[in-house]
Amino acid sequence: MIIHVDMDAFYASVEEREDPSLRGRALIVAGRAESRGVVSAANYAARVFGIQSAMPTARAMRLCRGLIILPVRMALYAEVSRQVREIFHRFTPQVEPLSLDEAFLDTRASTRLHGPPELVARKIKQAIADELGLVASVGVAPNKFLAKLASDHDKPDGFTVISPDAVTSFLDPLPVRRLSGVGPATLSRLHALDIHTVRDVRLRDVDELQQRLGQTGLRLHELANGRDGRSVKSERESKSISHEKTFAAFVTEFDVLESVLMELTESVCERMRSIGLESRTVTLKLRDADFRTFTASRSLQAPTCSTRRVWTHVRTLLRARYRRGMAVRLVGVGVSRFEAPAGTQVELFNSRDDRRDAKIDELTDHIRSRYGADAIGRGTRFHRGE
């Protein structure tokens, strides 16, 4: 059994914990409207007004009068995320973070020590509430696909277990759009085949699905039958660090994508520096409205953990891939091919810009970790003037 833990309205919930007077009031964590900022997180009181992540801040303000807008405090959220991961690692080393606020866990190897997965999941959920004052939705199921569906089933503060003998009864009534990979175009094709629920996919002849939809048809049939062969990979096993953001609504504006990717880049680079690694490969990930996933990578001449240098490559990859009006469902930034920093001796041969970047990153990390506030930060256009 696999566990999926998803922190509810993570950034906003951390802010409510820091200032309890904010609870129950419509709140977003976002960039400033006058700087074309976007919503990074919205609490559930704000979502009632139709406010969603990646929405322009200016639009969110129009939807809700009296909306509380707080700046992004990435260092604070990263520190809380680290504390959440520490709780995970009490029960298993097999932890695969998907972002700061969600992760898969495989506890099968530690059953004798900590008990069955359902019990472990309840312990984790309770520890997060007791020790960190935060709420998580948790799903327990035979594989990653089902576990993620389970955690999303009863949000917020959900706890759902899908036992092996209950997979079919859980999946069958769901609308077919709940299957991973079903975007608007695929959904239209499925409806044209009179397929509306997961049960309809499960009962349809697999050869027909392959003939009509190609490999997508085969994959959807596997998912509709509750099959997903992916294993949980720890960060050490995956040999990469990545952060992703799934949007509640499709995003088409380049400025919004750029802003979110800047945030993800900062987070990835902070994690690299915190564990003393540098990367030789930078990867951009985009998923469009039809769930087609595009990845593009760039190999670097020299390894780096510099936010500016990584962002330069992420920005270039985005501009090469993005097309005007492109509807994006997910974005991600990843780094891989790690090396340990070469040390101070090589620094003698580094350029002035490299030394400046290192000092800026060191200072930024220090200020954020110490004060946990928006004391310092970057905008998506901090590269201009280079």
C-alpha positions as CSV (number, residue, x, y, z in Angstrom):
1,M,0.0,0.0,0.0
2,I,1.2,3.5,-0.9
3,I,0.5,6.7,1.1
4,H,0.0,10.1,-0.5
5,V,0.1,13.1,1.8
6,D,-1.2,16.5,0.5
7,M,-0.9,19.5,2.8
8,D,-4.2,21.5,2.5
9,A,-3.8,25.1,1.2
10,F,-0.2,24.8,2.4
11,Y,1.2,28.4,2.1
12,A,-2.0,29.9,3.3
13,S,-2.4,27.5,6.1
14,V,1.2,28.2,7.3
15,E,0.3,31.9,7.4
16,E,-2.9,31.2,9.4
17,R,-0.9,29.3,11.8
18,E,1.6,32.1,12.2
19,D,-1.3,34.6,12.8
20,P,-4.4,32.9,14.1
21,S,-6.4,36.1,13.7
22,L,-6.4,35.3,9.9
23,R,-8.4,32.1,10.3
24,G,-11.8,32.1,8.6
25,R,-10.9,35.2,6.6
26,A,-10.4,35.2,2.8
27,L,-6.6,35.0,2.3
28,I,-4.2,34.6,-0.5
29,V,-0.4,34.3,-0.7
30,A,0.5,36.2,-3.8
31,G,2.7,38.7,-5.6
32,R,1.7,42.3,-5.8
33,A,-1.0,43.3,-8.2
34,E,0.9,46.3,-9.4
35,S,3.8,44.0,-10.4
36,R,1.6,41.6,-12.3
37,G,1.8,39.2,-9.4
38,V,-0.1,35.9,-9.3
39,V,-1.8,33.9,-6.5
40,S,0.5,31.2,-5.1
41,A,-2.0,29.9,-2.7
42,A,-5.6,30.6,-1.5
43,N,-7.2,29.4,1.6
44,Y,-10.7,27.8,1.5
45,A,-12.4,31.0,2.5
46,A,-11.0,32.7,-0.6
47,R,-11.8,29.8,-2.9
48,V,-15.5,30.3,-2.2
49,F,-15.1,33.5,-4.3
50,G,-13.6,31.5,-7.2
51,I,-10.0,32.5,-6.4
52,Q,-7.5,29.9,-7.6
53,S,-3.8,29.5,-7.6
54,A,-2.0,31.1,-10.6
55,M,-4.8,33.7,-11.0
56,P,-3.5,37.2,-11.4
57,T,-3.6,39.0,-8.0
58,A,-5.5,41.9,-9.5
59,R,-8.3,39.6,-10.6
60,A,-8.5,38.0,-7.2
61,M,-8.9,41.4,-5.6
62,R,-11.8,42.1,-7.9
63,L,-13.5,38.8,-7.0
64,C,-13.3,39.4,-3.2
65,R,-13.5,42.8,-1.5
66,G,-11.5,42.9,1.7
67,L,-9.2,40.0,0.5
68,I,-6.1,39.7,2.6
69,I,-3.0,39.5,0.5
70,L,0.3,38.3,2.0
71,P,3.6,38.1,0.3
72,V,5.3,34.8,-0.6
73,R,7.6,33.7,2.2
74,M,9.4,30.8,0.5
75,A,12.0,30.2,3.1
76,L,9.3,29.8,5.8
77,Y,7.3,27.3,3.7
78,A,10.5,25.4,2.8
79,E,11.4,25.1,6.5
80,V,7.9,23.9,7.4
81,S,8.1,21.4,4.4
82,R,11.4,20.1,5.8
83,Q,9.7,19.6,9.2
84,V,6.9,17.6,7.5
85,R,9.5,15.5,5.7
86,E,11.2,14.8,9.0
87,I,7.9,13.3,10.2
88,F,7.7,11.1,7.1
89,H,11.2,9.8,7.6
90,R,10.4,8.6,11.1
91,F,8.3,5.9,9.5
92,T,10.1,5.1,6.2
93,P,13.1,6.2,4.1
94,Q,11.0,5.7,1.0
95,V,9.7,9.2,0.6
96,E,9.2,10.8,-2.8
97,P,8.4,14.5,-2.6
98,L,6.4,15.9,-5.5
99,S,6.6,19.5,-4.2
100,L,6.9,21.4,-0.9
101,D,3.3,20.3,0.0
102,E,2.9,16.7,-1.1
103,A,4.7,13.4,-1.2
104,F,4.3,9.7,-1.7
105,L,5.5,7.2,0.9
106,D,6.1,3.5,0.8
107,T,6.0,2.0,4.3
108,R,5.9,-1.7,3.4
109,A,9.5,-2.4,4.6
110,S,8.8,-0.9,8.0
111,T,5.5,-2.7,8.8
112,R,6.9,-4.7,11.7
113,L,8.3,-1.6,13.3
114,H,5.5,0.9,12.8
115,G,2.4,-1.2,11.9
116,P,0.3,-1.4,8.7
117,P,0.2,1.5,6.2
118,E,-3.2,2.7,7.3
119,L,-2.0,3.0,10.9
120,V,1.2,4.8,9.8
121,A,-0.9,7.2,7.7
122,R,-3.0,8.1,10.7
123,K,0.0,8.6,12.9
124,I,1.6,10.9,10.3
125,K,-1.6,12.9,9.9
126,Q,-1.9,13.3,13.7
127,A,1.8,14.2,14.1
128,I,1.5,17.0,11.5
129,A,-1.5,18.4,13.3
130,D,-0.1,18.1,16.8
131,E,3.5,19.2,16.2
132,L,3.1,21.6,13.3
133,G,-0.5,22.9,13.7
134,L,-1.3,22.1,10.1
135,V,-3.9,19.9,8.3
136,A,-3.1,17.3,5.7
137,S,-5.3,15.2,3.5
138,V,-4.1,11.6,3.3
139,G,-4.8,8.7,0.9
140,V,-3.8,5.1,1.3
141,A,-4.1,2.7,-1.7
142,P,-2.4,-0.1,-3.6
143,N,-0.5,2.3,-5.9
144,K,0.5,5.9,-6.6
145,F,-2.4,6.7,-8.9
146,L,-5.0,5.4,-6.5
147,A,-3.3,7.0,-3.4
148,K,-3.4,10.4,-5.0
149,L,-7.0,10.0,-5.9
150,A,-7.7,9.0,-2.3
151,S,-6.0,12.0,-0.8
152,D,-8.1,14.3,-3.0
153,H,-11.3,12.5,-2.3
154,D,-12.5,14.2,0.9
155,K,-10.4,17.5,1.1
156,P,-9.8,19.4,3.3
157,D,-8.7,17.3,6.3
158,G,-9.5,14.1,4.4
159,F,-8.4,10.5,5.2
160,T,-9.4,7.9,2.6
161,V,-8.3,4.2,2.3
162,I,-8.8,2.3,-0.8
163,S,-8.3,-1.4,0.0
164,P,-7.4,-3.8,-2.9
165,D,-10.9,-5.3,-2.9
166,A,-12.5,-1.9,-3.0
167,V,-10.6,-0.5,-6.1
168,T,-13.4,-1.2,-8.6
169,S,-16.2,0.1,-6.5
170,F,-14.2,3.3,-5.8
171,L,-13.2,4.0,-9.4
172,D,-16.3,2.9,-11.3
173,P,-18.6,5.8,-10.5
174,L,-16.0,8.5,-11.0
175,P,-16.2,10.7,-14.1
176,V,-13.7,9.7,-16.7
177,R,-11.9,13.1,-16.5
178,R,-10.6,11.9,-13.1
179,L,-8.2,9.5,-14.9
180,S,-4.8,11.0,-15.2
181,G,-4.2,12.1,-18.8
182,V,-7.8,13.1,-19.7
183,G,-7.8,16.7,-20.9
184,P,-10.5,18.5,-22.9
185,A,-9.5,17.0,-26.3
186,T,-9.3,13.4,-24.9
187,L,-12.5,13.9,-22.9
188,S,-14.4,15.0,-26.1
189,R,-13.2,11.9,-27.9
190,L,-14.2,9.6,-25.0
191,H,-17.7,11.2,-24.8
192,A,-18.0,10.6,-28.6
193,L,-17.4,6.9,-27.8
194,D,-20.2,7.1,-25.2
195,I,-17.6,6.8,-22.4
196,H,-18.5,9.0,-19.4
197,T,-17.3,7.2,-16.3
198,V,-14.3,5.1,-15.3
199,R,-16.5,2.0,-15.4
200,D,-17.2,2.7,-19.1
201,V,-13.5,2.6,-19.8
202,R,-13.0,-0.5,-17.7
203,L,-15.7,-2.4,-19.6
204,R,-14.7,-1.2,-23.0
205,D,-12.6,-3.6,-25.2
206,V,-9.0,-2.7,-24.8
207,D,-8.2,-3.3,-28.5
208,E,-10.9,-0.9,-29.4
209,L,-9.5,1.8,-27.1
210,Q,-6.1,1.3,-28.5
211,Q,-7.4,1.5,-32.1
212,R,-9.3,4.7,-31.3
213,L,-6.9,6.4,-28.9
214,G,-3.5,4.7,-29.4
215,Q,-1.2,4.4,-26.4
216,T,-3.5,6.7,-24.4
217,G,-6.3,4.2,-24.7
218,L,-4.1,1.5,-23.3
219,R,-3.0,3.6,-20.4
220,L,-6.5,4.7,-19.5
221,H,-7.6,1.1,-19.5
222,E,-4.9,0.2,-17.1
223,L,-5.8,3.1,-14.8
224,A,-9.5,2.3,-15.0
225,N,-8.6,-1.2,-13.7
226,G,-6.6,0.3,-10.9
227,R,-3.2,-0.6,-12.2
228,D,-0.2,1.6,-11.9
229,G,3.3,0.1,-11.9
230,R,5.3,3.1,-10.7
231,S,7.3,2.7,-7.6
232,V,8.0,5.3,-4.9
233,K,11.5,6.7,-5.4
234,S,13.3,8.6,-2.7
235,E,15.3,11.7,-3.6
236,R,18.5,9.8,-3.3
237,E,17.3,7.1,-5.8
238,S,15.8,9.6,-8.2
239,K,19.1,11.5,-8.4
240,S,17.3,14.7,-9.1
241,I,15.5,17.6,-7.4
242,S,12.3,19.0,-8.9
243,H,9.4,21.1,-7.9
244,E,6.1,21.2,-9.7
245,K,2.9,23.3,-9.6
246,T,-0.4,22.0,-10.8
247,F,-2.9,24.8,-11.6
248,A,-6.5,24.7,-10.5
249,A,-7.4,26.3,-13.8
250,F,-5.5,26.3,-17.1
251,V,-3.0,29.1,-17.4
252,T,-2.3,30.8,-20.8
253,E,-0.5,34.0,-19.8
254,F,3.3,33.9,-20.2
255,D,3.8,36.3,-17.3
256,V,2.0,34.0,-14.9
257,L,4.0,31.0,-16.0
258,E,7.2,32.9,-15.7
259,S,6.3,34.1,-12.2
260,V,5.5,30.6,-11.0
261,L,8.6,29.1,-12.6
262,M,10.7,31.7,-10.8
263,E,9.3,30.6,-7.5
264,L,9.9,27.0,-8.3
265,T,13.5,27.8,-9.4
266,E,14.3,29.5,-6.1
267,S,12.9,26.6,-4.2
268,V,14.9,24.0,-6.1
269,C,18.1,26.0,-5.9
270,E,17.7,26.5,-2.1
271,R,17.3,22.8,-1.7
272,M,20.4,22.1,-3.7
273,R,22.4,24.6,-1.6
274,S,21.0,23.2,1.6
275,I,22.4,19.7,0.9
276,G,25.6,20.9,-0.7
277,L,25.1,19.9,-4.3
278,E,25.5,21.6,-7.7
279,S,23.8,20.5,-11.0
280,R,24.9,20.1,-14.6
281,T,21.4,19.7,-16.1
282,V,18.3,22.0,-15.8
283,T,14.9,20.7,-16.9
284,L,11.7,22.4,-17.7
285,K,8.4,20.5,-17.6
286,L,5.1,21.7,-19.0
287,R,1.8,19.8,-19.2
288,D,-0.9,21.2,-21.5
289,A,-4.7,21.1,-21.3
290,D,-4.8,17.7,-23.0
291,F,-2.4,16.3,-20.4
292,R,0.4,16.1,-22.9
293,T,3.7,16.5,-21.0
294,F,6.6,18.3,-22.6
295,T,10.1,18.3,-21.1
296,A,13.2,20.1,-22.2
297,S,16.7,20.1,-20.7
298,R,19.9,22.0,-21.0
299,S,23.3,20.7,-20.1
300,L,25.6,23.2,-18.4
301,Q,29.3,23.6,-19.1
302,A,29.9,23.9,-15.4
303,P,27.8,22.7,-12.4
304,T,25.9,25.3,-10.5
305,C,23.5,25.9,-7.6
306,S,23.1,29.6,-8.5
307,T,19.5,30.8,-8.7
308,R,20.4,33.3,-11.4
309,R,22.2,30.8,-13.6
310,V,19.5,28.1,-13.3
311,W,16.8,30.7,-13.9
312,T,18.5,31.9,-17.0
313,H,18.2,28.4,-18.5
314,V,14.7,27.8,-17.3
315,R,13.6,31.1,-18.9
316,T,15.3,30.2,-22.2
317,L,13.6,26.8,-22.2
318,L,10.2,28.4,-21.5
319,R,10.5,30.9,-24.3
320,A,11.5,28.1,-26.7
321,R,8.5,25.9,-25.7
322,Y,5.7,28.4,-25.0
323,R,3.3,29.3,-27.8
324,R,0.9,32.2,-27.5
325,G,-2.4,31.0,-26.0
326,M,-1.0,27.7,-24.9
327,A,-3.1,26.4,-22.1
328,V,-0.9,25.0,-19.3
329,R,-2.0,22.7,-16.5
330,L,1.3,22.0,-14.8
331,V,4.8,23.5,-14.7
332,G,7.9,22.2,-13.1
333,V,11.6,22.8,-12.7
334,G,14.2,20.1,-12.1
335,V,17.9,19.8,-11.7
336,S,20.0,16.6,-12.0
337,R,23.5,15.3,-12.7
338,F,24.8,16.4,-9.3
339,E,28.3,17.1,-8.2
340,A,29.7,18.2,-4.9
341,P,31.0,21.8,-5.0
342,A,34.6,21.9,-6.1
343,G,35.7,24.1,-3.1
344,T,37.3,27.4,-2.5
345,Q,40.4,26.7,-4.6
346,V,38.4,26.6,-7.8
347,E,36.7,29.8,-6.8
348,L,39.9,31.7,-7.7
349,F,39.1,31.0,-11.3
350,N,35.4,31.8,-11.2
351,S,34.1,35.0,-12.9
352,R,33.2,38.1,-11.0
353,D,29.5,37.3,-11.8
354,D,29.8,33.8,-10.3
355,R,31.3,35.1,-7.1
356,R,28.6,37.8,-7.0
357,D,25.9,35.2,-7.5
358,A,27.3,33.0,-4.7
359,K,27.3,35.9,-2.3
360,I,23.8,36.9,-3.3
361,D,22.5,33.4,-2.8
362,E,24.3,33.0,0.5
363,L,22.9,36.3,1.8
364,T,19.4,35.5,0.5
365,D,19.4,32.1,2.1
366,H,20.7,33.5,5.4
367,I,18.1,36.3,5.6
368,R,15.2,34.0,4.7
369,S,16.2,31.2,7.1
370,R,16.7,33.6,9.9
371,Y,13.7,36.0,9.5
372,G,11.4,33.8,7.5
373,A,9.8,36.9,6.0
374,D,9.7,38.7,2.7
375,A,12.9,40.5,3.7
376,I,14.5,39.8,0.4
377,G,13.5,38.2,-2.9
378,R,13.7,38.2,-6.7
379,G,11.3,39.1,-9.4
380,T,11.0,37.2,-12.7
381,R,12.8,40.0,-14.5
382,F,15.8,40.3,-12.2
383,H,18.0,39.2,-15.1
384,R,17.5,42.4,-17.1
385,G,20.4,44.6,-17.3
386,E,22.9,41.8,-17.3
